[in-house]
Amino acid sequence: MAYKKGYAFERELKLKLESDGWYVIRSGGSKKPDLVAGKDKKIIIIECKVTKNKKIYLEKDEVSHLKDIAEAFGAEAVYAIKKNNCGWNLVSVSNLREIENSFTVDL
């Protein structure tokens, strides 16, 4: 069920970005990152997450990997986080809060 929610969110976000004029590539399966989007010489590397909680925790290795990919492309690393039935937000990795063993974002 979690895979279906994640896949549906990735498709929803891809379609929304495309309707706003972005060119978007989606990685199939469980490949990281989920989306790469470009518009007006700006590139964003996006990892999508779906949660039912008020806070999400992200593993340090995963965040580091996303930052490395973004840096290789001269892009911005972003998490697209959807809270069940409450819409979604784009959060730059620079806005994540580092705690002991992970990063976190309050939704």
C-alpha positions in Angstrom: 0.0 0.0 0.0 2.8 2.4 0.8 4.4 1.8 -2.6 1.1 2.7 -4.3 0.8 6.0 -2.3 4.3 6.9 -3.1 3.9 6.1 -6.8 0.6 8.1 -7.0 2.3 11.1 -5.3 5.2 11.0 -7.7 2.9 11.0 -10.7 0.7 13.7 -9.2 3.8 15.9 -8.6 5.2 15.2 -12.0 2.0 16.2 -13.7 1.7 19.4 -11.6 5.3 20.4 -12.4 4.7 19.7 -16.1 1.6 21.8 -16.1 3.7 24.6 -14.6 6.1 24.4 -17.5 8.8 22.1 -16.0 10.4 19.3 -17.9 10.3 16.2 -15.6 12.0 12.8 -15.6 10.7 10.2 -13.3 12.9 7.3 -12.1 11.0 4.0 -12.2 10.8 1.5 -9.3 12.7 2.3 -6.1 15.5 4.2 -7.7 16.8 7.4 -6.1 16.0 10.2 -6.8 12.4 10.0 -7.7 12.2 13.1 -10.1 14.5 15.4 -11.9 12.9 18.6 -13.0 14.2 21.5 -15.1 12.9 24.9 -16.1 14.5 28.3 -17.0 18.0 26.9 -16.5 17.1 25.7 -13.0 17.3 22.0 -12.0 15.8 20.4 -8.9 16.4 16.8 -7.8 13.4 15.6 -5.9 12.8 12.7 -3.5 9.1 12.1 -2.7 7.8 11.1 0.7 4.3 10.4 2.0 3.5 10.4 5.7 0.5 10.4 8.0 2.6 12.0 10.8 3.1 15.6 11.8 6.9 15.1 11.5 9.0 13.1 9.1 12.5 11.7 9.8 15.0 11.2 7.0 18.1 9.1 7.2 21.4 11.0 7.1 22.8 8.7 4.4 19.7 9.3 2.2 19.9 13.1 2.6 23.7 13.0 1.9 23.1 10.9 -1.3 20.4 13.3 -2.6 22.8 16.3 -1.9 25.6 14.6 -3.8 23.4 13.9 -6.8 22.2 17.5 -6.8 25.7 18.9 -6.5 26.9 16.7 -9.5 24.2 18.3 -11.7 24.5 21.8 -10.3 21.0 21.4 -9.0 19.0 22.0 -5.8 18.1 19.0 -3.6 14.5 19.0 -2.5 12.1 16.7 -0.6 8.5 16.7 -1.7 6.6 15.7 1.3 2.9 14.8 1.2 0.9 14.5 4.4 -2.1 12.2 3.9 -5.1 14.3 2.8 -3.4 17.6 3.6 -1.5 18.5 0.4 2.2 18.6 -0.1 5.2 20.8 0.4 8.6 21.2 -1.3 11.4 21.4 1.3 15.0 22.2 0.4 17.6 20.0 2.1 19.1 23.3 3.5 15.8 23.7 5.5 16.0 20.3 7.1 16.8 20.2 10.8 19.6 17.8 11.8 19.1 15.8 15.0 21.1 12.9 16.4 20.8 10.2 13.8 18.7 11.8 11.1 17.2 14.9 9.7 13.6 16.0 10.4 10.9 18.3 9.1 7.8 19.4 10.9 4.7 19.4 8.7 
